[in-house]
Amino acid sequence: MSKINKLVNSTSFIQLIKYVLIGILGLVVDFGVYMILTHFNSNVEIANVISSTCGIINNFFWNSYTNFKVHDHMLLRFILYFLVGQITTVFTTASLFIFATKMGLPHLVVKIVATFVATLIQFIINKIITFRKSTK
């Protein structure tokens, strides 16, 4: 039980929980924009790139100021975060192309599953690279 308490109270676990909550907010932005664009018959891959970019920008600022609380080198951190986000955008867009456009699976289901996998990848990369504390 002591190990569980130690884990639950660890900084990394708390950051993961905050990251997930901020991610939910980002998902609202991402999926909201995506649903609007696809409602008006936008191409699902293009809609995904636009909506994911909106979610990435939203989440960067929330994570910077409320989760990881690092405010130095903001432009560099934004560029890193944005690039990590765009790598996962490529993953979700490729998933949509393969599974929705080519195989005919429901695009919303594909986006949900691909976004979940991408979020886990993003957390690990962003914690290690983008939001590491500067050593001065």
DSSP file with accessible surface (Angstrom, degrees, kcal/mol):
  #  RESIDUE AA STRUCTURE BP1 BP2  ACC     N-H-->O    O-->H-N    N-H-->O    O-->H-N    TCO  KAPPA ALPHA  PHI   PSI    X-CA   Y-CA   Z-CA
    1    1 A M     >        0   0  168      0, 0.0     4,-2.3     0, 0.0     5,-0.2   0.000 360.0 360.0 360.0 -34.3    0.0    0.0    0.0
    2    2 A S  H  >  +     0   0   95      1,-0.2     4,-2.3     2,-0.2     5,-0.1   0.878 360.0  51.7 -62.3 -38.7    2.9    2.3    0.7
    3    3 A K  H  > S+     0   0  181      2,-0.2     4,-2.4     1,-0.2    -1,-0.2   0.878 109.0  50.5 -66.5 -37.7    4.2    2.0   -2.8
    4    4 A I  H  > S+     0   0   99      2,-0.2     4,-3.0     1,-0.2     5,-0.2   0.935 111.2  48.0 -65.6 -44.8    0.8    2.9   -4.2
    5    5 A N  H  X S+     0   0   85     -4,-2.3     4,-2.0     1,-0.2    -2,-0.2   0.905 111.6  50.9 -61.4 -40.8    0.5    6.0   -2.0
    6    6 A K  H  < S+     0   0  163     -4,-2.3     4,-0.4     2,-0.2    -1,-0.2   0.921 113.0  45.7 -63.4 -42.5    4.0    7.0   -3.1
    7    7 A L  H >< S+     0   0  103     -4,-2.4     3,-1.4     1,-0.2     6,-0.3   0.946 112.2  49.8 -64.8 -48.5    3.1    6.6   -6.7
    8    8 A V  H 3< S+     0   0   60     -4,-3.0    -1,-0.2     1,-0.3    -2,-0.2   0.839 115.2  44.3 -62.2 -32.6   -0.2    8.4   -6.4
    9    9 A N  T 3< S+     0   0  116     -4,-2.0    -1,-0.3    -5,-0.2    -2,-0.2   0.415  89.3 115.9 -93.4   3.1    1.5   11.3   -4.7
   10   10 A S  S <> S-     0   0   36     -3,-1.4     4,-2.3    -4,-0.4     5,-0.2  -0.362  73.9-122.8 -73.0 152.3    4.5   11.5   -7.0
   11   11 A T  H  > S+     0   0  100      1,-0.2     4,-2.8     2,-0.2     5,-0.2   0.909 111.4  53.3 -59.6 -42.7    5.0   14.6   -9.1
   12   12 A S  H  > S+     0   0   59      1,-0.2     4,-2.3     2,-0.2    -1,-0.2   0.903 109.2  48.0 -63.1 -40.9    5.0   12.5  -12.3
   13   13 A F  H  > S+     0   0   64     -6,-0.3     4,-2.4     2,-0.2    -1,-0.2   0.930 112.7  48.1 -66.6 -43.4    1.6   10.9  -11.5
   14   14 A I  H  X S+     0   0   72     -4,-2.3     4,-2.6     1,-0.2     5,-0.2   0.915 112.0  50.4 -62.7 -41.4    0.1   14.3  -10.6
   15   15 A Q  H  X S+     0   0   22     -4,-2.8     4,-2.9     2,-0.2    -1,-0.2   0.891 108.7  52.4 -63.5 -38.6    1.5   15.7  -13.9
   16   16 A L  H  X S+     0   0   59     -4,-2.3     4,-2.6     2,-0.2    -2,-0.2   0.934 109.6  48.5 -62.6 -43.9    0.0   12.8  -15.8
   17   17 A I  H  X S+     0   0   77     -4,-2.4     4,-2.5     1,-0.2    -2,-0.2   0.940 114.4  45.4 -62.0 -46.3   -3.4   13.4  -14.3
   18   18 A K  H  X S+     0   0   74     -4,-2.6     4,-3.0     1,-0.2     5,-0.3   0.900 111.2  53.9 -62.6 -40.7   -3.2   17.2  -15.1
   19   19 A Y  H  X S+     0   0    7     -4,-2.9     4,-2.6    -5,-0.2    -2,-0.2   0.911 109.4  48.2 -60.1 -42.1   -2.0   16.3  -18.6
   20   20 A V  H  X S+     0   0   70     -4,-2.6     4,-2.2     2,-0.2    -2,-0.2   0.926 112.3  48.3 -64.3 -44.7   -5.0   14.1  -19.1
   21   21 A L  H  X S+     0   0  108     -4,-2.5     4,-1.7     2,-0.2    -2,-0.2   0.923 114.5  45.0 -63.9 -43.0   -7.4   16.8  -17.8
   22   22 A I  H  X S+     0   0   15     -4,-3.0     4,-2.7     1,-0.2    -1,-0.2   0.900 110.5  56.3 -65.4 -37.8   -5.8   19.4  -20.0
   23   23 A G  H  X S+     0   0    9     -4,-2.6     4,-2.6    -5,-0.3    -2,-0.2   0.874 102.7  54.4 -60.6 -37.3   -5.9   16.8  -22.8
   24   24 A I  H  X S+     0   0   90     -4,-2.2     4,-2.1     2,-0.2    -1,-0.2   0.929 108.4  48.8 -62.8 -42.5   -9.7   16.5  -22.3
   25   25 A L  H  X S+     0   0   67     -4,-1.7     4,-1.9     1,-0.2    -2,-0.2   0.931 112.0  49.2 -61.1 -43.5  -10.0   20.2  -22.8
   26   26 A G  H  X S+     0   0    3     -4,-2.7     4,-3.5     1,-0.2    -2,-0.2   0.863 107.6  54.9 -63.4 -35.9   -7.9   20.0  -25.9
   27   27 A L  H  X S+     0   0   59     -4,-2.6     4,-3.3     2,-0.2     5,-0.4   0.876 104.2  54.0 -65.1 -36.8  -10.0   17.1  -27.2
   28   28 A V  H  X S+     0   0   98     -4,-2.1     4,-2.0     2,-0.2    -2,-0.2   0.940 114.0  42.1 -60.9 -45.1  -13.1   19.3  -26.8
   29   29 A V  H  X S+     0   0   44     -4,-1.9     4,-2.6     2,-0.2     5,-0.3   0.964 118.8  45.2 -63.9 -52.7  -11.3   21.9  -29.0
   30   30 A D  H  X S+     0   0   12     -4,-3.5     4,-2.8     1,-0.2    -2,-0.2   0.961 119.0  39.6 -57.1 -55.8  -10.0   19.3  -31.4
   31   31 A F  H  X S+     0   0   38     -4,-3.3     4,-2.9     1,-0.2     5,-0.2   0.838 113.5  56.2 -69.1 -31.5  -13.2   17.3  -31.8
   32   32 A G  H  X S+     0   0   33     -4,-2.0     4,-2.1    -5,-0.4    -1,-0.2   0.958 112.6  40.4 -62.6 -49.6  -15.3   20.5  -31.8
   33   33 A V  H  X S+     0   0   40     -4,-2.6     4,-2.7    -5,-0.2     5,-0.2   0.924 116.1  52.2 -63.9 -43.0  -13.4   21.9  -34.7
   34   34 A Y  H  X S+     0   0    0     -4,-2.8     4,-2.9    -5,-0.3     5,-0.3   0.926 109.8  48.0 -59.6 -46.4  -13.3   18.5  -36.4
   35   35 A M  H  X S+     0   0   86     -4,-2.9     4,-2.1     1,-0.2    -1,-0.2   0.892 112.2  49.5 -64.4 -39.5  -17.0   18.0  -36.1
   36   36 A I  H  X S+     0   0  102     -4,-2.1     4,-1.3    -5,-0.2    -2,-0.2   0.948 114.1  45.2 -63.4 -48.0  -17.8   21.4  -37.5
   37   37 A L  H  <>S+     0   0   46     -4,-2.7     5,-2.2     1,-0.2     3,-0.3   0.918 116.1  44.6 -64.5 -43.7  -15.5   20.9  -40.5
   38   38 A T  H ><5S+     0   0   20     -4,-2.9     3,-1.8     1,-0.2    -1,-0.2   0.822 105.3  62.9 -72.8 -26.9  -16.7   17.4  -41.3
   39   39 A H  H 3<5S+     0   0  138     -4,-2.1    -1,-0.2     1,-0.3    -2,-0.2   0.869 103.8  49.4 -60.4 -34.9  -20.3   18.5  -40.8
   40   40 A F  T 3<5S-     0   0  151     -4,-1.3    -1,-0.3    -3,-0.3    -2,-0.2   0.027 127.9-102.6 -94.6  25.8  -19.7   20.9  -43.8
   41   41 A N  T < 5 +     0   0  149     -3,-1.8    -3,-0.2     1,-0.2    -2,-0.1   0.730  62.7 164.0  64.0  30.3  -18.2   18.0  -45.8
   42   42 A S      < -     0   0   37     -5,-2.2    -1,-0.2    -6,-0.1     2,-0.1  -0.451  52.4 -90.1 -70.8 148.8  -14.6   18.9  -45.3
   43   43 A N     >  -     0   0   81      1,-0.1     4,-2.9    -2,-0.1     5,-0.2  -0.391  35.4-130.5 -56.6 133.4  -12.1   16.2  -46.2
   44   44 A V  H  > S+     0   0   25      1,-0.2     4,-2.1     2,-0.2    -1,-0.1   0.856 104.9  50.9 -63.6 -35.0  -11.4   14.2  -42.9
   45   45 A E  H  > S+     0   0   23      2,-0.2     4,-2.0     1,-0.2    -1,-0.2   0.930 113.7  43.7 -68.7 -43.0   -7.7   14.4  -43.3
   46   46 A I  H  > S+     0   0   98      2,-0.2     4,-2.3     1,-0.2     5,-0.2   0.922 113.2  52.0 -66.8 -43.1   -7.6   18.1  -43.8
   47   47 A A  H  X S+     0   0    0     -4,-2.9     4,-2.9     1,-0.2     5,-0.3   0.901 108.8  52.2 -58.9 -39.2  -10.2   18.6  -41.0
   48   48 A N  H  X S+     0   0    0     -4,-2.1     4,-2.8    -5,-0.2     5,-0.3   0.914 107.9  50.0 -64.6 -43.5   -7.9   16.5  -38.7
   49   49 A V  H  X S+     0   0   61     -4,-2.0     4,-1.9     2,-0.2    -2,-0.2   0.943 115.7  42.9 -61.7 -45.7   -4.8   18.6  -39.4
   50   50 A I  H  X S+     0   0   78     -4,-2.3     4,-2.0     2,-0.2    -2,-0.2   0.953 117.9  44.0 -65.8 -48.9   -6.7   21.9  -38.7
   51   51 A S  H  X S+     0   0    0     -4,-2.9     4,-2.2    -5,-0.2    -2,-0.2   0.906 113.1  51.1 -67.9 -39.7   -8.5   20.6  -35.6
   52   52 A S  H  X S+     0   0    9     -4,-2.8     4,-2.7    -5,-0.3    -1,-0.2   0.907 108.0  53.2 -62.9 -40.1   -5.4   18.9  -34.2
   53   53 A T  H  X S+     0   0   32     -4,-1.9     4,-2.3    -5,-0.3     5,-0.2   0.915 108.1  50.4 -62.0 -41.5   -3.4   22.1  -34.6
   54   54 A C  H  X S+     0   0   49     -4,-2.0     4,-2.2     1,-0.2    -1,-0.2   0.928 112.3  47.2 -61.6 -43.8   -6.1   24.0  -32.7
   55   55 A G  H  X S+     0   0    5     -4,-2.2     4,-2.7     2,-0.2    -2,-0.2   0.893 110.1  53.0 -64.5 -39.6   -6.0   21.5  -29.9
   56   56 A I  H  X S+     0   0    9     -4,-2.7     4,-2.2     2,-0.2    -2,-0.2   0.934 110.0  46.8 -62.5 -47.3   -2.2   21.5  -29.8
   57   57 A I  H  X S+     0   0   67     -4,-2.3     4,-1.5     2,-0.2    -1,-0.2   0.937 113.4  49.3 -62.4 -45.4   -2.0   25.3  -29.4
   58   58 A N  H  X S+     0   0   38     -4,-2.2     4,-1.8    -5,-0.2    -2,-0.2   0.947 112.9  46.7 -56.2 -50.5   -4.6   25.2  -26.7
   59   59 A N  H  X S+     0   0   19     -4,-2.7     4,-2.9     1,-0.2     5,-0.3   0.828 103.8  62.0 -67.9 -32.9   -2.9   22.5  -24.7
   60   60 A F  H  X S+     0   0    2     -4,-2.2     4,-2.7    -5,-0.2    -1,-0.2   0.953 107.5  43.0 -57.7 -49.7    0.6   24.0  -24.9
   61   61 A F  H  X S+     0   0   95     -4,-1.5     4,-2.1     2,-0.2     5,-0.3   0.917 115.3  48.4 -67.3 -40.3   -0.5   27.1  -23.0
   62   62 A W  H  X>S+     0   0  120     -4,-1.8     4,-2.4    -5,-0.2     5,-0.7   0.931 115.0  45.4 -64.5 -43.3   -2.5   25.2  -20.4
   63   63 A N  I  X>S+     0   0    1     -4,-2.9     5,-2.3     3,-0.2     4,-1.0   0.902 112.4  51.8 -67.4 -38.5    0.4   22.7  -19.8
   64   64 A S  I  <5S+     0   0    0     -4,-2.7     6,-0.9    -5,-0.3    -1,-0.2   0.913 121.6  28.9 -62.6 -44.9    3.0   25.5  -19.7
   65   65 A Y  I  <5S+     0   0  121     -4,-2.1    -2,-0.2    -5,-0.2    -1,-0.2   0.750 132.8  24.9 -94.3 -26.0    1.2   27.6  -17.1
   66   66 A T  I  <5S+     0   0   54     -4,-2.4    -3,-0.2    -5,-0.3    -2,-0.1   0.676 126.7  28.0-115.3 -19.5   -0.8   25.1  -15.0
   67   67 A N  I  <<S+     0   0    7     -4,-1.0    -3,-0.2    -5,-0.7    -4,-0.1   0.832 131.2  17.4-107.7 -70.4    0.8   21.7  -15.2
   68   68 A F  S   <S-     0   0    5     -5,-2.3    -4,-0.2     2,-0.1    -3,-0.1   0.709  84.8-150.6 -81.4 -19.3    4.6   21.7  -15.8
   69   69 A K        +     0   0  115     -6,-0.9     2,-0.5     1,-0.2    -4,-0.2   0.876  41.9 142.9  51.2  49.9    4.9   25.4  -14.8
   70   70 A V        +     0   0    7     -6,-0.9    -1,-0.2    -7,-0.2    -2,-0.1  -0.980  17.8 165.8-118.9 128.3    7.8   26.3  -17.0
   71   71 A H    >   +     0   0   95     -2,-0.5     3,-0.5    -6,-0.1     2,-0.2   0.354  42.1 102.3-124.1   0.1    7.9   29.7  -18.5
   72   72 A D  T 3  S+     0   0   46      1,-0.2     5,-0.2     2,-0.1    -2,-0.0  -0.536  87.3  12.4 -84.7 155.5   11.4   30.1  -19.7
   73   73 A H  T 3> S+     0   0  102     -2,-0.2     4,-2.9     1,-0.1     5,-0.2   0.866  76.2 168.6  51.2  44.1   12.3   29.7  -23.4
   74   74 A M  H <>  +     0   0   40     -3,-0.5     4,-2.9     1,-0.2     5,-0.2   0.866  69.6  51.4 -60.0 -39.8    8.6   29.8  -24.3
   75   75 A L  H  > S+     0   0  130      2,-0.2     4,-2.5     1,-0.2    -1,-0.2   0.948 113.3  44.9 -64.8 -45.0    9.2   30.1  -28.1
   76   76 A L  H  > S+     0   0  101      2,-0.2     4,-2.6     1,-0.2    -2,-0.2   0.930 114.6  48.8 -62.9 -44.0   11.6   27.1  -28.1
   77   77 A R  H  X S+     0   0   14     -4,-2.9     4,-3.0     1,-0.2     5,-0.2   0.905 110.9  51.0 -62.6 -40.5    9.2   25.1  -26.0
   78   78 A F  H  X S+     0   0   53     -4,-2.9     4,-3.2    -5,-0.2     5,-0.2   0.934 110.0  49.2 -62.4 -44.9    6.3   26.0  -28.2
   79   79 A I  H  X S+     0   0   80     -4,-2.5     4,-2.6     2,-0.2    -2,-0.2   0.936 113.9  45.9 -60.5 -45.8    8.2   24.9  -31.3
   80   80 A L  H  X S+     0   0   53     -4,-2.6     4,-2.6     2,-0.2     5,-0.2   0.937 115.3  46.3 -61.4 -47.9    9.1   21.6  -29.7
   81   81 A Y  H  X S+     0   0    2     -4,-3.0     4,-2.8     1,-0.2    -2,-0.2   0.917 113.3  49.6 -61.0 -44.3    5.6   21.0  -28.4
   82   82 A F  H  X S+     0   0   63     -4,-3.2     4,-2.6    -5,-0.2    -1,-0.2   0.916 111.2  48.8 -62.7 -43.2    4.1   21.9  -31.8
   83   83 A L  H  X S+     0   0   96     -4,-2.6     4,-2.1    -5,-0.2    -2,-0.2   0.919 111.9  48.4 -64.7 -42.6    6.5   19.6  -33.6
   84   84 A V  H  X S+     0   0   13     -4,-2.6     4,-1.9     1,-0.2    -2,-0.2   0.937 113.0  49.4 -60.2 -45.1    5.7   16.7  -31.2
   85   85 A G  H  X S+     0   0    0     -4,-2.8     4,-2.0     1,-0.2    -2,-0.2   0.895 109.7  50.5 -61.5 -39.3    2.0   17.5  -31.7
   86   86 A Q  H  X S+     0   0   40     -4,-2.6     4,-2.3     2,-0.2    -1,-0.2   0.837 104.6  57.6 -72.2 -29.4    2.4   17.5  -35.5
   87   87 A I  H  X S+     0   0  111     -4,-2.1     4,-1.7     1,-0.2    -1,-0.2   0.942 111.5  42.5 -61.7 -44.1    4.2   14.2  -35.4
   88   88 A T  H  X S+     0   0    8     -4,-1.9     4,-2.7     2,-0.2    -2,-0.2   0.820 108.8  59.0 -74.0 -26.5    1.1   12.7  -33.7
   89   89 A T  H  X S+     0   0    4     -4,-2.0     4,-3.0     2,-0.2     5,-0.2   0.906 104.1  51.5 -63.5 -40.2   -1.1   14.7  -36.1
   90   90 A V  H  X S+     0   0   98     -4,-2.3     4,-2.9     2,-0.2     5,-0.2   0.924 109.6  51.1 -61.0 -41.1    0.6   12.8  -38.9
   91   91 A F  H  X S+     0   0   80     -4,-1.7     4,-2.3     2,-0.2    -2,-0.2   0.939 113.7  42.4 -61.0 -48.5   -0.2    9.6  -37.1
   92   92 A T  H  X S+     0   0    4     -4,-2.7     4,-2.4     2,-0.2    -2,-0.2   0.896 115.2  50.3 -68.6 -36.7   -3.9   10.4  -36.6
   93   93 A T  H  X S+     0   0   26     -4,-3.0     4,-2.6     2,-0.2    -2,-0.2   0.925 111.3  48.0 -66.8 -42.4   -4.1   11.7  -40.2
   94   94 A A  H  X S+     0   0   44     -4,-2.9     4,-2.9    -5,-0.2     5,-0.3   0.905 110.9  52.3 -63.7 -39.2   -2.5    8.5  -41.6
   95   95 A S  H  X>S+     0   0   14     -4,-2.3     4,-3.0    -5,-0.2     5,-0.6   0.920 110.3  48.0 -61.5 -43.6   -4.8    6.4  -39.4
   96   96 A L  I  X>S+     0   0    0     -4,-2.4     5,-2.5     3,-0.2     4,-1.7   0.921 112.6  48.9 -62.4 -43.5   -7.8    8.3  -40.9
   97   97 A F  I  <>S+     0   0   95     -4,-2.6     5,-2.3     3,-0.2     6,-0.2   0.947 119.5  36.8 -61.9 -47.8   -6.6    7.9  -44.4
   98   98 A I  I  <>S+     0   0   82     -4,-2.9     5,-1.2     3,-0.2    -2,-0.2   0.961 129.2  28.4 -70.6 -52.5   -5.9    4.1  -44.0
   99   99 A F  I  <5S+     0   0   86     -4,-3.0     6,-2.7    -5,-0.3    -3,-0.2   0.820 132.3  27.3 -87.5 -31.4   -8.8    3.1  -41.8
  100  100 A A  I  X<S+     0   0   12     -4,-1.7     4,-1.0    -5,-0.6    -3,-0.2   0.909 128.3  33.5 -94.3 -55.6  -11.6    5.6  -42.7
  101  101 A T  I  4<S+     0   0   69     -5,-2.5    -3,-0.2     2,-0.2    -4,-0.2   0.942 132.3  27.0 -69.7 -47.8  -10.9    6.7  -46.2
  102  102 A K  I  4<S+     0   0  144     -5,-2.3    -3,-0.2    -6,-0.3    -4,-0.2   0.886 132.2  32.7 -84.6 -40.9   -9.5    3.5  -47.6
  103  103 A M  T  4<S-     0   0  121     -5,-1.2    -3,-0.2    -6,-0.2    -2,-0.2   0.566  99.6-125.7 -96.9 -10.8  -11.1    0.8  -45.5
  104  104 A G     <  +     0   0   63     -4,-1.0    -4,-0.2     1,-0.2    -3,-0.1   0.619  52.7 151.6  81.6  13.4  -14.4    2.6  -44.8
  105  105 A L        -     0   0   85     -6,-2.7    -1,-0.2     1,-0.1     2,-0.1  -0.399  62.8 -79.8 -72.0 156.2  -14.4    2.5  -41.0
  106  106 A P     >  -     0   0   79      0, 0.0     4,-2.2     0, 0.0     3,-0.3  -0.377  38.6-142.0 -60.2 123.5  -16.3    5.3  -39.2
  107  107 A H  H  > S+     0   0   64      1,-0.2     4,-2.6     2,-0.2     5,-0.2   0.843  97.5  54.7 -60.4 -34.5  -14.0    8.3  -39.3
  108  108 A L  H  > S+     0   0   60      2,-0.2     4,-2.3     1,-0.2    -1,-0.2   0.921 108.6  48.1 -68.5 -39.3  -15.0    9.4  -35.8
  109  109 A V  H  > S+     0   0   82     -3,-0.3     4,-2.4     2,-0.2     5,-0.2   0.929 112.4  49.4 -64.6 -44.5  -14.2    6.0  -34.2
  110  110 A V  H  X S+     0   0   13     -4,-2.2     4,-2.7     1,-0.2     5,-0.3   0.935 111.1  49.6 -60.9 -44.2  -10.8    6.0  -36.0
  111  111 A K  H  X S+     0   0    0     -4,-2.6     4,-2.5     1,-0.2     5,-0.2   0.914 110.3  50.9 -63.2 -41.0  -10.0    9.5  -34.8
  112  112 A I  H  X S+     0   0   92     -4,-2.3     4,-2.1     2,-0.2    -2,-0.2   0.954 114.4  42.1 -62.3 -49.3  -10.9    8.6  -31.2
  113  113 A V  H  X S+     0   0   88     -4,-2.4     4,-2.1     1,-0.2     5,-0.2   0.944 116.9  47.2 -65.3 -46.4   -8.7    5.5  -31.1
  114  114 A A  H  X S+     0   0    5     -4,-2.7     4,-2.5    -5,-0.2    -1,-0.2   0.893 111.4  51.7 -64.1 -37.8   -5.8    7.2  -33.0
  115  115 A T  H  X S+     0   0   13     -4,-2.5     4,-2.4    -5,-0.3    -1,-0.2   0.899 107.3  53.0 -66.9 -38.7   -6.0   10.3  -30.7
  116  116 A F  H  X S+     0   0  136     -4,-2.1     4,-1.5    -5,-0.2    -2,-0.2   0.952 112.3  43.8 -60.8 -48.6   -5.9    8.1  -27.6
  117  117 A V  H  X S+     0   0   58     -4,-2.1     4,-1.8     1,-0.2    -2,-0.2   0.932 113.7  51.5 -62.5 -44.3   -2.7    6.4  -28.7
  118  118 A A  H  X S+     0   0    3     -4,-2.5     4,-2.8     1,-0.2    -1,-0.2   0.873 104.5  57.6 -62.5 -36.4   -1.2    9.7  -29.9
  119  119 A T  H  X S+     0   0   35     -4,-2.4     4,-2.3     2,-0.2    -1,-0.2   0.905 105.2  49.8 -63.2 -41.4   -1.9   11.3  -26.5
  120  120 A L  H  X S+     0   0   92     -4,-1.5     4,-1.7     2,-0.2    -1,-0.2   0.929 112.3  47.7 -63.1 -43.3    0.1    8.7  -24.6
  121  121 A I  H  X S+     0   0   69     -4,-1.8     4,-2.2     1,-0.2     5,-0.2   0.931 111.3  51.5 -62.6 -44.8    3.0    9.2  -27.0
  122  122 A Q  H  X S+     0   0   19     -4,-2.8     4,-3.1     1,-0.2     5,-0.3   0.895 105.7  54.5 -60.9 -43.5    2.8   13.0  -26.6
  123  123 A F  H  X S+     0   0   27     -4,-2.3     4,-2.5     2,-0.2     5,-0.3   0.951 110.3  45.8 -57.8 -48.6    2.9   12.8  -22.8
  124  124 A I  H  X S+     0   0   98     -4,-1.7     4,-2.1     1,-0.2     5,-0.2   0.952 117.3  42.8 -62.1 -48.6    6.1   10.8  -22.7
  125  125 A I  H  X>S+     0   0   50     -4,-2.2     4,-3.0     1,-0.2     5,-0.7   0.933 116.0  47.8 -65.7 -44.8    7.9   13.0  -25.3
  126  126 A N  I  <>S+     0   0    0     -4,-3.1     5,-3.0    -5,-0.2    -1,-0.2   0.892 111.7  49.6 -67.2 -37.5    6.7   16.3  -23.9
  127  127 A K  I  <5S+     0   0   63     -4,-2.5    -1,-0.2    -5,-0.3    -2,-0.2   0.934 118.6  39.0 -64.8 -43.2    7.6   15.4  -20.3
  128  128 A I  I  <5S+     0   0  110     -4,-2.1    -2,-0.2    -5,-0.3    -1,-0.2   0.891 135.6  11.2 -76.0 -39.2   11.1   14.3  -21.3
  129  129 A I  I ><5S+     0   0   72     -4,-3.0     3,-0.7    -5,-0.2    -3,-0.2   0.882 125.5  40.2-107.9 -60.6   11.9   16.9  -23.8
  130  130 A T  I 3 <S+     0   0    0     -5,-0.7    -3,-0.2     1,-0.2    -4,-0.1   0.900 123.8  29.9 -68.1 -44.0    9.5   19.9  -24.1
  131  131 A F  T 3 <S+     0   0    7     -5,-3.0    -1,-0.2     2,-0.1    -4,-0.1   0.144  81.0 133.4-109.0  21.7    8.8   20.6  -20.4
  132  132 A R    <   -     0   0  148     -3,-0.7     2,-0.2    -6,-0.2    -4,-0.1  -0.425  64.7-104.5 -69.0 147.1   11.9   19.5  -18.7
  133  133 A K        -     0   0  123      1,-0.1     2,-0.2    -2,-0.1    -1,-0.1  -0.490  35.4-110.8 -71.6 139.6   13.2   22.0  -16.2
  134  134 A S        -     0   0   49     -2,-0.2     2,-0.8     1,-0.1    -1,-0.1  -0.466  22.7-138.0 -68.9 140.9   16.2   24.0  -17.2
  135  135 A T              0   0  142     -2,-0.2    -1,-0.1    -3,-0.0    -3,-0.0  -0.870 360.0 360.0-103.6 101.5   19.4   23.2  -15.3
  136  136 A K              0   0  207     -2,-0.8    -2,-0.0     0, 0.0     0, 0.0  -0.879 360.0 360.0-115.3 360.0   21.1   26.5  -14.6
